[in-house]
Amino acid sequence: MNWHHLHTGKTLQQRLAELQGHLAELNTPRSGLEPGRIKRVYPHHFIEVNRQLFIPLTLLSIRVFDTPQTRRGVRVGIRTVFPSKNAFRNIRLVGVGIDYLELQGKGKFPSRILFPLTQIESIKRPALQKKKQTR
C-alpha cells in the first residue's frame, strides 16, 4: 500500500486547530457521544467543546461536520480497538498524520472522522468486488 501522498506531517492537535469552529461529535470511552462546536484548540493536549476540556488522543474518534468532500484518498478497511460492527470496513482514507488517521465519512452530510492511532488495530485494502456478468 502506497500512502505517501496522504501523509500530512501534522499532529492531531494541529489538524483540529484547522477545524476550529466546526460542529464535532466526540466519541468518548465512558460517556458515548459528545456533540458540540470545537471552540478552542490549545497548543498541547486539550480542545474545548461545550465548556469542557477533552484530550483528543484519549478519545475513540472525532467526527467533524461541514467539511468538503474530496476525491483524494484510498479505499480501506479499518479495524478499531473498540467495537464498531464493521462500520469502517470500506471507507476512504484521506489523511495520515503523525498520530492520527483521517477518513471521509459516509452519509448525506459531509464529514471527516479523525482517529487517534491508539484506537486503530489494523488497516487493509478491501477486496475488489467483481461485477457479475449477465449473459
C-alpha atoms as an extended CHARMM CRD file, in Angstrom:
* protein
*
       135  EXT
         1         1  MET       CA              0.0000000000        0.0000000000        0.0000000000  PROA      1               0.0000000000
         2         2  ASN       CA              1.4580000000        3.3140000000       -1.0410000000  PROA      2               0.0000000000
         3         3  TRP       CA              0.0130000000        6.1310000000        1.0320000000  PROA      3               0.0000000000
         4         4  HSD       CA              2.8850000000        8.6120000000        0.8490000000  PROA      4               0.0000000000
         5         5  HSD       CA              0.7010000000       11.1540000000       -0.9400000000  PROA      5               0.0000000000
         6         6  LEU       CA             -1.7080000000       11.1140000000        2.0450000000  PROA      6               0.0000000000
         7         7  HSD       CA              0.8750000000       11.9710000000        4.7130000000  PROA      7               0.0000000000
         8         8  THR       CA              0.1230000000       15.3550000000        6.2320000000  PROA      8               0.0000000000
         9         9  GLY       CA              3.0640000000       15.7270000000        8.6260000000  PROA      9               0.0000000000
        10        10  LYS       CA              0.6140000000       17.1710000000       11.1750000000  PROA      10              0.0000000000
        11        11  THR       CA             -0.3740000000       16.0860000000       14.6570000000  PROA      11              0.0000000000
        12        12  LEU       CA             -3.9900000000       15.5510000000       15.6670000000  PROA      12              0.0000000000
        13        13  GLN       CA             -3.8320000000       18.7990000000       17.6490000000  PROA      13              0.0000000000
        14        14  GLN       CA             -2.6900000000       20.7450000000       14.5500000000  PROA      14              0.0000000000
        15        15  ARG       CA             -5.4180000000       19.2180000000       12.3770000000  PROA      15              0.0000000000
        16        16  LEU       CA             -8.0950000000       20.0450000000       14.9570000000  PROA      16              0.0000000000
        17        17  ALA       CA             -6.8390000000       23.6430000000       15.0760000000  PROA      17              0.0000000000
        18        18  GLU       CA             -7.6460000000       23.8810000000       11.3490000000  PROA      18              0.0000000000
        19        19  LEU       CA            -11.1680000000       22.6090000000       12.0920000000  PROA      19              0.0000000000
        20        20  GLN       CA            -11.8350000000       25.0090000000       14.9690000000  PROA      20              0.0000000000
        21        21  GLY       CA            -15.4220000000       26.3260000000       14.8860000000  PROA      21              0.0000000000
        22        22  HSD       CA            -16.8050000000       23.2230000000       13.1620000000  PROA      22              0.0000000000
        23        23  LEU       CA            -19.5240000000       21.0680000000       14.6470000000  PROA      23              0.0000000000
        24        24  ALA       CA            -17.9820000000       17.8820000000       16.0360000000  PROA      24              0.0000000000
        25        25  GLU       CA            -19.1140000000       14.6620000000       17.6490000000  PROA      25              0.0000000000
        26        26  LEU       CA            -16.6030000000       13.3090000000       20.1420000000  PROA      26              0.0000000000
        27        27  ASN       CA            -16.8110000000        9.5800000000       20.7710000000  PROA      27              0.0000000000
        28        28  THR       CA            -15.6080000000        9.1470000000       24.3490000000  PROA      28              0.0000000000
        29        29  PRO       CA            -14.7970000000        5.8350000000       26.0300000000  PROA      29              0.0000000000
        30        30  ARG       CA            -17.0510000000        6.2950000000       29.0620000000  PROA      30              0.0000000000
        31        31  SER       CA            -19.8910000000        8.6390000000       28.1490000000  PROA      31              0.0000000000
        32        32  GLY       CA            -20.5880000000        7.9250000000       24.4720000000  PROA      32              0.0000000000
        33        33  LEU       CA            -21.1300000000       10.7640000000       22.0140000000  PROA      33              0.0000000000
        34        34  GLU       CA            -20.4700000000       14.3840000000       22.9850000000  PROA      34              0.0000000000
        35        35  PRO       CA            -21.6710000000       16.7500000000       20.2170000000  PROA      35              0.0000000000
        36        36  GLY       CA            -20.6870000000       20.4100000000       20.0830000000  PROA      36              0.0000000000
        37        37  ARG       CA            -18.5500000000       23.0130000000       18.3390000000  PROA      37              0.0000000000
        38        38  ILE       CA            -14.7990000000       22.9280000000       18.6140000000  PROA      38              0.0000000000
        39        39  LYS       CA            -14.4650000000       26.2210000000       20.4460000000  PROA      39              0.0000000000
        40        40  ARG       CA            -10.7340000000       26.2820000000       21.1180000000  PROA      40              0.0000000000
        41        41  VAL       CA             -7.7230000000       24.1010000000       20.4110000000  PROA      41              0.0000000000
        42        42  TYR       CA             -4.8670000000       24.5070000000       22.8530000000  PROA      42              0.0000000000
        43        43  PRO       CA             -1.2900000000       24.0410000000       21.5770000000  PROA      43              0.0000000000
        44        44  HSD       CA             -0.7250000000       20.9480000000       23.7090000000  PROA      44              0.0000000000
        45        45  HSD       CA             -3.1360000000       18.1800000000       24.6890000000  PROA      45              0.0000000000
        46        46  PHE       CA             -6.5550000000       19.8920000000       25.0410000000  PROA      46              0.0000000000
        47        47  ILE       CA             -9.5400000000       21.0110000000       22.9680000000  PROA      47              0.0000000000
        48        48  GLU       CA            -12.5720000000       22.8540000000       24.3010000000  PROA      48              0.0000000000
        49        49  VAL       CA            -16.0370000000       21.6320000000       23.3170000000  PROA      49              0.0000000000
        50        50  ASN       CA            -19.1900000000       22.6410000000       25.2490000000  PROA      50              0.0000000000
        51        51  ARG       CA            -17.1780000000       24.3560000000       28.0040000000  PROA      51              0.0000000000
        52        52  GLN       CA            -15.3330000000       21.0970000000       28.6920000000  PROA      52              0.0000000000
        53        53  LEU       CA            -11.7160000000       20.2670000000       28.0320000000  PROA      53              0.0000000000
        54        54  PHE       CA            -11.0160000000       16.9990000000       26.2070000000  PROA      54              0.0000000000
        55        55  ILE       CA             -7.7370000000       15.2700000000       25.4580000000  PROA      55              0.0000000000
        56        56  PRO       CA             -8.1030000000       14.2540000000       21.7850000000  PROA      56              0.0000000000
        57        57  LEU       CA             -5.5670000000       11.4180000000       21.9450000000  PROA      57              0.0000000000
        58        58  THR       CA             -7.7150000000        9.6470000000       24.5710000000  PROA      58              0.0000000000
        59        59  LEU       CA            -10.9380000000        9.7840000000       22.5170000000  PROA      59              0.0000000000
        60        60  LEU       CA            -12.1800000000        6.8700000000       20.4040000000  PROA      60              0.0000000000
        61        61  SER       CA            -12.8690000000        9.1290000000       17.4180000000  PROA      61              0.0000000000
        62        62  ILE       CA            -13.7560000000       12.6840000000       16.4590000000  PROA      62              0.0000000000
        63        63  ARG       CA            -16.2900000000       13.2390000000       13.6860000000  PROA      63              0.0000000000
        64        64  VAL       CA            -16.1750000000       16.7640000000       12.2600000000  PROA      64              0.0000000000
        65        65  PHE       CA            -19.0770000000       18.0180000000       10.1350000000  PROA      65              0.0000000000
        66        66  ASP       CA            -19.3240000000       20.6550000000        7.3850000000  PROA      66              0.0000000000
        67        67  THR       CA            -16.1230000000       19.5660000000        5.6710000000  PROA      67              0.0000000000
        68        68  PRO       CA            -15.8380000000       19.4180000000        1.8990000000  PROA      68              0.0000000000
        69        69  GLN       CA            -15.9740000000       16.0460000000        0.1340000000  PROA      69              0.0000000000
        70        70  THR       CA            -12.7500000000       15.0050000000       -1.5570000000  PROA      70              0.0000000000
        71        71  ARG       CA            -11.9620000000       12.5070000000       -4.3070000000  PROA      71              0.0000000000
        72        72  ARG       CA             -8.4320000000       12.1720000000       -2.9500000000  PROA      72              0.0000000000
        73        73  GLY       CA             -7.7380000000        9.1470000000       -0.8520000000  PROA      73              0.0000000000
        74        74  VAL       CA             -7.6430000000        5.3780000000       -0.7990000000  PROA      74              0.0000000000
        75        75  ARG       CA            -10.4370000000        2.9170000000       -0.0160000000  PROA      75              0.0000000000
        76        76  VAL       CA             -9.5010000000        0.9540000000        3.1080000000  PROA      76              0.0000000000
        77        77  GLY       CA            -10.9700000000       -1.1410000000        5.8570000000  PROA      77              0.0000000000
        78        78  ILE       CA            -10.1970000000       -0.0150000000        9.4000000000  PROA      78              0.0000000000
        79        79  ARG       CA            -10.4070000000       -2.2730000000       12.4370000000  PROA      79              0.0000000000
        80        80  THR       CA            -10.6470000000       -0.3320000000       15.6870000000  PROA      80              0.0000000000
        81        81  VAL       CA             -9.7820000000       -1.3860000000       19.2320000000  PROA      81              0.0000000000
        82        82  PHE       CA            -13.3950000000       -0.6360000000       20.2360000000  PROA      82              0.0000000000
        83        83  PRO       CA            -16.4840000000       -2.4120000000       18.8160000000  PROA      83              0.0000000000
        84        84  SER       CA            -17.5810000000       -0.7170000000       15.5810000000  PROA      84              0.0000000000
        85        85  LYS       CA            -19.5960000000       -3.5040000000       13.8810000000  PROA      85              0.0000000000
        86        86  ASN       CA            -17.8170000000       -3.2210000000       10.5030000000  PROA      86              0.0000000000
        87        87  ALA       CA            -18.7700000000        0.4630000000       10.2110000000  PROA      87              0.0000000000
        88        88  PHE       CA            -15.3570000000        1.2370000000        8.7550000000  PROA      88              0.0000000000
        89        89  ARG       CA            -14.8150000000       -1.8140000000        6.5380000000  PROA      89              0.0000000000
        90        90  ASN       CA            -14.9710000000        0.1850000000        3.2900000000  PROA      90              0.0000000000
        91        91  ILE       CA            -14.2160000000        3.8660000000        3.7970000000  PROA      91              0.0000000000
        92        92  ARG       CA            -11.9520000000        6.4760000000        2.1790000000  PROA      92              0.0000000000
        93        93  LEU       CA             -8.6740000000        7.2430000000        3.9540000000  PROA      93              0.0000000000
        94        94  VAL       CA             -7.8620000000       10.8810000000        3.1320000000  PROA      94              0.0000000000
        95        95  GLY       CA             -5.0410000000       11.7430000000        5.5310000000  PROA      95              0.0000000000
        96        96  VAL       CA             -2.3180000000       10.1050000000        7.5880000000  PROA      96              0.0000000000
        97        97  GLY       CA             -0.9140000000       12.3310000000       10.3070000000  PROA      97              0.0000000000
        98        98  ILE       CA              1.8110000000       11.8010000000       12.8570000000  PROA      98              0.0000000000
        99        99  ASP       CA             -0.5970000000       10.4340000000       15.4750000000  PROA      99              0.0000000000
       100       100  TYR       CA             -3.9660000000       10.1310000000       13.6920000000  PROA      100             0.0000000000
       101       101  LEU       CA             -5.8140000000        8.8880000000       10.6080000000  PROA      101             0.0000000000
       102       102  GLU       CA             -8.4120000000       10.9760000000        8.7640000000  PROA      102             0.0000000000
       103       103  LEU       CA            -11.2870000000        9.2630000000        6.9920000000  PROA      103             0.0000000000
       104       104  GLN       CA            -14.0520000000       10.7390000000        4.8630000000  PROA      104             0.0000000000
       105       105  GLY       CA            -17.3700000000        9.9430000000        6.4930000000  PROA      105             0.0000000000
       106       106  LYS       CA            -20.1880000000        8.2720000000        4.6130000000  PROA      106             0.0000000000
       107       107  GLY       CA            -23.7260000000        9.5480000000        4.5100000000  PROA      107             0.0000000000
       108       108  LYS       CA            -25.7490000000       12.5780000000        3.4960000000  PROA      108             0.0000000000
       109       109  PHE       CA            -23.7430000000       15.1810000000        5.3680000000  PROA      109             0.0000000000
       110       110  PRO       CA            -20.0430000000       15.6610000000        4.5330000000  PROA      110             0.0000000000
       111       111  SER       CA            -17.8190000000       14.8270000000        7.4680000000  PROA      111             0.0000000000
       112       112  ARG       CA            -14.3530000000       13.7030000000        8.4390000000  PROA      112             0.0000000000
       113       113  ILE       CA            -13.5810000000       11.1420000000       11.1000000000  PROA      113             0.0000000000
       114       114  LEU       CA            -10.2990000000       11.5460000000       12.9390000000  PROA      114             0.0000000000
       115       115  PHE       CA             -8.9380000000        8.5010000000       14.7630000000  PROA      115             0.0000000000
       116       116  PRO       CA             -6.0120000000        8.6700000000       17.1730000000  PROA      116             0.0000000000
       117       117  LEU       CA             -3.6040000000        5.9160000000       16.1120000000  PROA      117             0.0000000000
       118       118  THR       CA             -4.0130000000        4.3280000000       19.5530000000  PROA      118             0.0000000000
       119       119  GLN       CA             -7.5960000000        3.4330000000       18.5270000000  PROA      119             0.0000000000
       120       120  ILE       CA             -6.5980000000        1.6710000000       15.2910000000  PROA      120             0.0000000000
       121       121  GLU       CA             -5.8570000000       -2.0380000000       15.3130000000  PROA      121             0.0000000000
       122       122  SER       CA             -5.3120000000       -2.6230000000       11.5910000000  PROA      122             0.0000000000
       123       123  ILE       CA             -5.7470000000       -1.1620000000        8.1110000000  PROA      123             0.0000000000
       124       124  LYS       CA             -6.3130000000       -3.1850000000        4.9670000000  PROA      124             0.0000000000
       125       125  ARG       CA             -7.3440000000       -2.6430000000        1.3940000000  PROA      125             0.0000000000
       126       126  PRO       CA            -10.8500000000       -4.0380000000        0.7950000000  PROA      126             0.0000000000
       127       127  ALA       CA            -11.1540000000       -6.8120000000       -1.7690000000  PROA      127             0.0000000000
       128       128  LEU       CA            -12.2610000000       -5.5910000000       -5.1620000000  PROA      128             0.0000000000
       129       129  GLN       CA            -15.7710000000       -6.6580000000       -5.9550000000  PROA      129             0.0000000000
       130       130  LYS       CA            -16.1520000000       -8.1050000000       -9.4160000000  PROA      130             0.0000000000
       131       131  LYS       CA            -19.2320000000       -7.1620000000      -11.3670000000  PROA      131             0.0000000000
       132       132  LYS       CA            -21.4640000000      -10.0910000000      -12.2240000000  PROA      132             0.0000000000
       133       133  GLN       CA            -21.6280000000      -10.7690000000      -15.9010000000  PROA      133             0.0000000000
       134       134  THR       CA            -25.0300000000      -11.4300000000      -17.3460000000  PROA      134             0.0000000000
       135       135  ARG       CA            -25.4910000000      -13.4750000000      -20.4890000000  PROA      135             0.0000000000
